[in-house]
Each structure stands twice: as structure tokens, then as C-alpha cells.
Amino acid sequence: MENWLYVFINLGSISIPFLAGFDKRLKFQKQWKFLFPSMFLTMLVFIPWDMLKTDLQVWGFNPRYLLGFYIGNLPVEEWMFFVAIPYACLFTYHSLNYLVKTDIFGKYADTITLVLAFFLLITGLFNIGKLYTSVTFFSTGAFLLFHRFFIRAPYMGRFYLMYFVTLVPFFIVNGLLTGSFIPEEVVFYDNSQNLGIRLGTIPVEDMVYGLLMLLMNVTWYEYLKGRFMQKST
């Protein structure tokens, strides 16, 4: 049964948000028409990225915890990851928007964005030879600046609230994937391609990778919702 572990991690990540989404107050299923295209468009970026990094052996997957089915060079479980985690996090984003009426980080959003972008770009520059660090930090820093100066979205404070809240399940899920609770890693890394800084067993780059993936999902989600609302008025 251990070869089902990565599947169970994905199912565990999505199961509660999926069921809770049918709550009559949240009605998250009504957002699916924005949600699934958003996830698909984000996967168009992250799946090739994942394939390339796997091919370059920046990271890899332990066959002990996999079913053994691959699409390209990625196990089917990794494809599931890009559905399960964005679904759970966008459900959290939707729920927090409904439950928390105050935009807690709204007035700080621009400052958070600029500080994060500056830190990530500088760190990426000083670690240009480390592929996971440099590509992830540069990409995230650049996307944050794109948000700040071009998109200028009013939802960044809401996004940061969702991101901070989801750090709790992030540490559980990524802890399982990186060997915090099991004998071996499900996903392993070439430490010469990252900073070598781990939060428990989790490379710090995973937090930045997750931020970029979730922000891209939210960006498409809000864009598609906005287009739909414009057409409806």
C-alpha cells in the first residue's frame, strides 16, 4: 500500500475542501467555471517547468511511494498535485473572502509585495548557479513586480491572507512529501541546486514555489471572474 502514499496525500489535500465547498453558504461549486480554467492555465506553466527540473535532476520522485504510471517524465501523482493543491487553496481563498469581511493585509499589500520581490530578486541574483533557487526566486520576484506595477490588483491583501493561512497545511503536506513523517522522501532534491536551508525537511524554495503557483492561480481566477461579471452587466 505504500506505493499509494502520494495519491493519498493528494486525496487528503482536496477531500475536505471539495466536500466543504458544497456548503450552502459557500457554494464553491458555482466558482468551478473560473477555477478549473485557472488551474489549467497555471499548469501550462508549471508542468513544463516540473518536467524540465525533473529532467535536469533538480528534484526527483521516489518510486517506492508511486503507482508507477507516468505522463511524460512526471508520475501521475505529480499531475494530481497541480489539481489538488490549487483547488484546496482557492477554496480557502473563496472561504476567507466570505468569512473575513475585513481586508486585513490590504493596506500593507504593496509594501509586502515590494519587499518580497526585492528580497527574492537579490537572493536569486546571488545564487545564480543554483537552478531551483535562482529560477524560482527570479520568477516569483518578477511576477510580484508585474502585479505591483501593471496589474495593480485590489485582491493582493486577500491573497496574502490565504497564503499565510495555508502555510499550516503546507507544512503538513510538504512535510509528508519530503520525509518528515516517513522513512524516505517522496520527493527528493539535489541540494547543490538549492540554498540547502530546510524548514524541518522542507527546502525553503518550496515556500516560494508555492507562492508563485498560488498567485498565478488566483490571478487567472480573479481575471476570469472579472470578465464574467463584465459580460453579465
NUZAVO-116059 format. One record per atom (N, C-alpha, C): x, y, z; residue in one letter. Coordinates in pm, whole numbers, plus 32768, in hexadecimal, padded with zeros to 4 digits. Each point is the difference from the previous one (the first is absolute). Layout:
<recs>
XYZA...
</recs>
This chain:
<recs>
80517F868000M7FAF807A8000M8054807F8000M80827FF38021E805180798009E800F80467F79E7FEC7FB37F92N800C803F7F7CN7F87805B7FE2N7F9C7FFF8058W7F8D805A7FF3W801380818051W807180108043L800F806F805EL7FEC80887FBEL8042801A7F8FY7FF480837FC0Y7F6F80187FD4Y7FBC7F977FD1V7F73800D7FDCV7FAE8027807BV80187FBE8070F7FB5801C807BF801A808F8032F807C802F7FF0I801F808A8027I7FAE80627FACI7FF87FE77F7EN7FB080577FA9N7F6C7FF98023N7FCE7F878015L7F727FF28022L7FE0803F8087L805B7FF0805FG7FEC803E8082G800080977FF8G804F80377FA5S800780927FF0S7F81803B7FC7S7FC07FB67FA6I7F8C80387FB9I7F7B7FD4803BI7FFE7F94804FS7F807FC48028S7FAB805E8055S803A803A8069I7FB180588057I7FD4807E7FB7I805A80467FB8P7FD180757FB3P7F957FDC7F9AP800D7F8C7FC0F7F9C7FD97F9CF7F777FEF8041F7FFA7FB78070L7F817FE78043L7FC98080803FL8058804E8041A7FD3807B8042A7FD080677F9CA80307FF77F85G7FD980627F9BG7F6D7FFE7FDDG7FBB7F918022F7F717FF77FE3F7FAA803B806FF804180348068D7FB680468069D7FA9806C7FC0D7F82800A802CK7FA1805A7FBDK80268092800EK805680218061R802E808B800DR8072801D7F9ER80597F9E7FECL807780177FADL7FE47FE77F6CL7FB87F937FE2K7FDA7FDF7F75K8078800B7FA2K806C7FC08028F807B800C7FB2F7FF47FC27F75F7FA57F9F7FF2Q7FEF7FC17F7EQ7FD880647F94Q7FC480708029K7FDA80677FA0K8079804B7FC8K80747FEE8042Q807A80417FD3Q80537FA67FA4Q7FD17F847FEAW804E7FA17FB1W801B80347F73W7FA3804D7FC9K801380317F77K807780607FF6K802A80398072F807980538004F80777FAF8034F7FE37FA5805BL80687FB48044L804E7FA47FA2L7FB77FAB7FB6F80457F9C7FB0F804E803C7F8BF7FCD80657FBAP805580427F9CP807C8040803DP7FF280388078S8072803D8044S806C7F99801DS7FD67F8C8030M80607F95801EM80437FCE7F7FM7FB17FF47F96F80377FD27F80F806880627FCAF7FE080818002L805D80657FCCL808080058054L7FF47FEC8082T80777FFD8056T80537F847FE4T7FBE7F907FE7M80487F847FE1M8050800D7F7FM7FD180537FA4L804B80147F84L808B803A801AL801080428070V808380348029V80497F9B8056V7FBB7FC98063F80447FB18066F801E7F707FD6F7FB07FC57FABI801F7F777FD4I80817FFD7FACI801180577F9AP808080007FBAP80768020805CP7FEB805D805EW806880218062W80247F82804FW7F9B7FB88031D80177F87804ED80497F977FADD7FD67FF27F83M80407F9D7FA8M809380217FE9M801D80807FE9L808A802A7FE7L80567FE9807CL7FCD80298075K804D7FF0807BK80157F6D8023K7F9D7FAD7FDET80107F6F8015T806A7FC97FA2T7FFC802C7F83D80627FD47F9ED808D802A8027D800E8077803AL80828032802DL80277FCB808AL7FAA7FAF8039Q80167FC18083Q800F80668071Q7FBB80717FF0V7FF7805F806FV7FB17FC28071V7F9B7FB17FDAW7FB57FB08060W7FD77F7F7FBBW7FCF7FA3804EG7FD47F807FCAG7F997FC1805DG7FCF7F897FD9F7F917FC18046F80267F728025F7FE37FDB807AN80227F7E8036N7F9A7F987FD1N80297FA07FADP7F9F7F9E7FCBP7FBE7FAB806CP803C7FFB8076R7FC67FB4806FR7F7280308021R7FE680817FEBY7F80803C8028Y7FAA80277F89Y801B7FC57F8CL7FB880227F86L7FBD7F857FC5L7F9380167FB5L7FBC7F927FBDL804E7FCD7F89L805580557FC6G80517FD67F8FG7FCC802B7F78G7F9A80547FFEF7FCA80337F82F8036808E7FE9F803380177F87Y803F80817FE0Y7FBD803F7F86Y7FF880848003I7FDA804F7F8BI807780597FE3I80427FE97F90G8083803E7FEBG80607FC28065G804F80548040N805D7FCC8065N7FCD8017808FN7F808025800CL7FC7801B8084L7FA07F918028L80077FD2807CP7F9E7F9F802FP7F75803D8000P7F9B7FAD7FEEV7F7680337FFAV7FDC80488082V803F7FD8806EE7FE580428080E802A80937FFFE806A80207FB5E802D808B7FF8E7F9C80547FB1E7FC57FC57F99W7F9680457FB8W7F888019805CW7FE07F9D8053M7F938011805FM801C80718063M808080108025F80288068805FF7FD5808A7FCFF800C80187F7CF7FE180837FC9F7F6980177FF1F7FB17F9C8023V7F6F8011800CV7FDA800B8092V80337FA38051A7FD77FF8808DA8026807C804FA807C802D7FF5I802E806F8053I7FC180857FD4I7FFF80227F80P7FB8807C7FDAP7F6C7FFD8022P7FBF7F8C7FEFY7F727FF88024Y7FED80218093Y80507FC08056A7FF480168090A801C80918025A8064803B7FC1C802780898025C7F9E80667FC8C7FCA7FEA7F89L7F9C805D7FCBL7F7C7FF2804CL7FE47F8A8031F7F8C7FF38059F801880518080F80787FF98035T8022804F8077T7FF380957FE3T8031802A7F8DY7FF7808C7FD5Y7F6E802C7FF8Y7FAE7FAF7FC1H7F71801E7FF2H7FBD8006808AH80207FA08056S7FC17FFA8084S802880768057S808080247FFDL802E8073804FL7FC180817FD0L7FEF800D7F7DN7FBD80787FCAN7F7180098034N7FC17F8C8012Y7F757FFE8032Y7FFB80168097Y805C7FC18049L7FF880008092L804480788042L806B80327FC1V804C8070803AV7FE2807C7FADV7FAD80568035K7FD380737FB2K806B806D7FF4K805980078062T806980677FFFT80787FCF7FB0T803180557FA9D807A7FE27FB4D8078801F805AD80277F9F8051I80618013806BI808580367FCCI802F7FCA7F91F808480277FCCF7FF680647F8DF7F8780307FE3G7FEC80567F8CG805B80797FFCG8008804A806FK8050807B7FFEK80967FE58005K80257F84801DY808E7FDB8002Y802B7FB37F83Y7FA07FE27FA8A801B7FA57F91A807080327FA5A7FFF80817FDCD806780357FA8D808A7FF48040D8007801F8081T80817FF68046T80317F718007T7FA67FA38022I80257F728004I80327FD37F78I7FB980297F98T80267FD77F78T808A80337FDAT801A807F801AL8081803B7FDBL80737FC48051L7FEB7FED8081V80697FC78055V801E7F707FD5V7F977FB27FEAL80137F777FD3L80487FFB7F7AL7FD380527FA1A803D80007F7BA809480258008A80228067804DF808B802B800DF80557F90803DF7FCF7FC4806CF804A7F958043F80167F897FA2F7F967FD97FB8L80097F8C7FA9L805E80187F8AL7FF880767FC3L8056801E7F8EL80938008802AL801C803E8072I808A80098031I80357F768023I7FB07FB08045T802C7F798025T80177FAB7F85T7FA6800C7F9EG80137FB67F83G807E80297FB8G801E80838000L807880337FBEL807F7FC8803EL80037FF98085F80767FCF8045F800B7F688001F7F9B7FBC7FC8N80047F6D7FF9N7FE07FD17F73N803A80477F9FI7FE07FE97F74I80237F727FD3I80617FC18042G80297F797FDAG7FA97F918038G7FA380238058K7FA67F9D803CK7F7A80087FB9K7FE17F9C7FB0L7F8D80097FA6L7F7B8010804AL7FEC7FB08068Y7F7F800B8045Y7FF080898041Y8068802E8040T7FFB80828043T7FF080727F9CT805980067FA0S800480747FA7S7F82800B7FAAS7FD77F937FC1V7F8B80067FA8V7F81801D8051V7FF17FBE8071T7F8880148052T7FFA808D8038T806F80308037F80018085803EF7FF2806D7F97F80467FF47F90F7FF380647F96F7F7280047FC8F7FC77F8B7FE5S7F797FF97FC6S7F99803D805FS800B7FDD807FT7F9F80328062T801180968015T807D802D800DG801A808F8010G7FCD80517F8AG80187FCE7F87A7FD380467F88A7F6780037FF8A7FBE7F928025F7F6F7FFD7FFAF7FC1805D8068F804080098073L7FD0805D8067L800C80917FD0L806F80227FBEL801080877FCCL7F9C801B7F90L7FE57F9B7FAFF7F9B800E7F96F7F798020803FF7FE17FBC806DH7F83801D8048H7FFF808E8035H806E8027803ER800380838043R7FF380737F9ER80457FF87F8DF800880747FA8F7FA67FF87F85F7FCE7F897FDEF7FAE7FF47F87F7F717FD2801FF7FF37F938049I7F797FD0801FI7FBF8057806BI804E80238066R7FD18053806FR7F7A7FCD8036R7FFE7F80801CA7F847FBE802AA7FD98027808EA7F7F80148017P7FD280248087P7FF87F89805FP801B7F867FCDY7FEE7F888053Y80817FCC803DY806F80477FF3M807F7FCA8032M7FFF7FEC8097M7FBE805B8049G7FF57FEC8091G7FB57F808020G7F967FE57FB6R7FB57F848010R80567F877FDDR804F800E7F97F80597F927FDAF80647FE1806FF803C80678039Y80627FE88069Y7FC07FBE8079Y7F8580268022L7FBC7FBE806FL7FF07F6B7FE3L7FD27FDF7F87M7FF27F737FDBM80867FB88008M806980417FCBY80837FC07FFFY80307FE3808EY7FF480608059F802E7FEB8089F7FAE7F948046F7F7E7FFE7FE9V7FAA7F99803DV80257F757FCCV801C7FF57F7FT801D7F7D7FC6T808F7FD0801DT805080528043L80857FCF8028L7FF67F8C8062L7F937FFC804EV7FF07F918060V7FF07F7B7FB7V7F9C7FF27FA5P7FFA7F827FB5P80787FED7FA3P803D806D7FD2F80797FF57FAEF806C7FB08049F80178020807FF80697FBC804AF7FDC7F6E8019F7F807FE2800AI7FD77F748011I80167FB27F7EI7FC980357F92V80097FBB7F7FV80917FF67FD1V804880708002N808B7FFD7FD3N80597FB2805FN7FDA80008080G804A7FAD805FG7FF37F6D7FDDG7F887FD57FDAL7FEC7F767FD4L80507FE27F81L8000805F7FA3L80457FE97F81L80977FFF800FL803580488062T8091800E800DT803A7FAE8073T7FAE7FA7803BG80387F9F805DG7FF980228092G7FAB805F8027S7FF68021808ES7FC17F8F8051S7FA37FB57FC3F7FB37F9E804BF800F7F717FCCF80547FED7F9CI80107F7D7FC3I80957FE27FF1I80247F807FECP808F7FDC7FFCP804F80437F91P7FC280167F8CE8046803A7F8DE7FAD80717FC5E804380547FB1E7FBA806D7FBBE7FAA7FC97F8EE7F8C803B7FECV7FB37FE77F86V803D80517F8EV801E807F801DV804480597FA1V8089801F803BV80697FE87FB2F8087801D8030F8041806B7FAAF806680428036Y803B80757FC1Y80977FF27FF5Y8037803C7F97D809180107FF5D8025807F804CD803B7FF28075N801B80748055N8068805F7FC5N80467FD67F99S805C805E7FBFS7FB480667FACS7F7E7FE77FE9Q7FAF805A7FAFQ7FA180568054Q80107FFA8084N7FB080568058N805780378070N7FC680508055L804D80448069L802F7FA2806EL7FC37F8B8007G80217FA3806BG7FC180268085G7FA4805F7FFEI7FB8802A8079I7F7C7FB58005I7FEB7FB6806BR7F857FB1800CR7FB2802A807CR7F7E80077FEFL7FA58017806FL7FCC7F768027L80417FC38062G7FEC7F728018G80447FB57F8FG7FB07FBF7FADT80387FB97F8BT7FE080487F7DT7FBE80758008I7FCD80457F8AI8062806A7FCFI802F7FF87F84P8056806B7FCCP7FB580868001P804480698026V7FBD80838009V7FCC802C7F77V803F7FCF7F96E7FD180227F79E7F717FD17FE7E7FD67F958044D7F777FCE7FECD7F9780688028D801F80528065M7FA28068802AM7FF080697F93M806E80207FBDV7FFC80647F95V7FBD7FC67F84V80227F847FDFY7FBF7FB97F91Y7F697FFD8016Y7FD67FE0807BG7F727FFC801FG7FBE80887FF4G80468068802CL7FC980887FF6L7FE780247F6EL805F7FE37FA9L7FF180207F73L7F8D7FB07FC2L7FFB7F7F801DM7F967FAC7FC7M7F768030802DM7FF28020807FL7F7D802B8033L7FDB808B7FCDL8063805A7FF8L7FE380867FCDL7FD77FFB7F6DL803E7FA87FB4M7FDA7FF37F73M7F727FCA7FF4M7FDD7F9F8054N7F787FCB8000N7F9B806C8026N801C804C8069V7FA58069802DV7FF4806D7F96V806F80217FBET7FFE80687F98T7FA17FDA7F8FT800D7F857FCEW7FA57FD37F97W7F707FF78032W7FEF7FCD8079Y7F7C7FF1803DY7FB880878008Y804680658032E7FC38085800DE7FEB80407F78E805A7FEA7FA3Y7FF080377F7AY7F847FC67FBBY7FF07F7C8009L7F8D7FC07FC0L7F7D80288043L8001800C8084K7F8880308047K7FDD808D7FD5K806780567FF3G7FE980897FD7G7FC6800A7F75G80347FAE7FA3R7FCC7FFF7F77R7F6F7FD37FFER7FDF7F9A804FF7F787FCC8006F7FA0806B8036F802B80468068M7FAB8067803CM7FE980747FA0M806780237FB2Q7FF2806B7F9FQ7F997FDC7F97Q80037F827FD2K7FA27FD47F99K7F737FF68035K7FF57FE98086S7F7C7FEF803DS7FB88084801BS804C80707FFCT7FC48083801ET7FD9804B7F81T
</recs>
